[in-house]
Amino acid sequence: IKTLVRAAGVRSYEAFADSTQCVGMTLNDSGVVFTPTRNGGPRRRFLDLKTDIRCPPVEGAVASALMAAFDACE
């Protein structure tokens, strides 16, 4: 964790977590599924939003879907 905090240029893991976004990613039979989250703060850090972003496992589609998932984070 110390390396992560140092690389992010913040003073603590909490400061890092307060300013981050998180996207879950799974691969299933129908393709790649990204789940954007809401940063709920220290007690409820990353809460899944109800929107999943799905795409086929193709490089360009995955890159676009991942960017859309980060854009959907709160």
N, C-alpha and C positions, 0 to 999 in steps of 0.2 A: 504494500500500500504506500509506503514511503516513496518508492520510485514513481508511482502513479501521481502522487501529490506533487512531487518535484517537477515531473514532466509537464503537468498542467499549470504550474506556476502559481499554485495557491498555497495557503498556510495549513490547511487540514483536509482530511477526507470529507468532512461535513461541508466545507466550503466548495469542494469539488462537486459533491453530490447535489448541493443546492443549485448549481448552475448547469447541470447536465440533463440530457434527454436520453431516453432508453427506448429501443425498439426490439421487441421479441421477434425471433425468426424460427420458423420450422419448415421442414421439407416433408411433404406427404405425397401420396400417389397422384394427386391432382396438380402438384406444383409447389411453389414457394409461398409461404404465408408470413406476412409481416404484421405485427401487432403494435401499434403506437401506444404510448403510455402518457399518463399525466403525472408530473412530479408533485406528489402530495406532501412533501416536506419530511422532516426527520421521523415522524411516527408512522407515516404511510407513504414511503418513498415512491415507488413506481407502481401506479395503478393502471391496469389494462383498460384501454378505451374499448368501446363496443364495436369499433370499426376495424375490420381486418382488410389488408390490402393483399390481393392474390395476383400471382403471375406465373407464367410457365418458367421452367428452369433454363432460361436462355439469358446469356450475359447482358444484353442491352435491356431486356425487360426487367431483370432483377435490379439492375442499377437504377432504372427509372422508378420502380416500385419502392425501393429502399429510400430514395430521396423523397418520394411522396409520403412515406410513412414518417420520416423525420419532420416533414412539414406539418403533418397531422398531430404531432405531439403537443401536449399542453404543459 
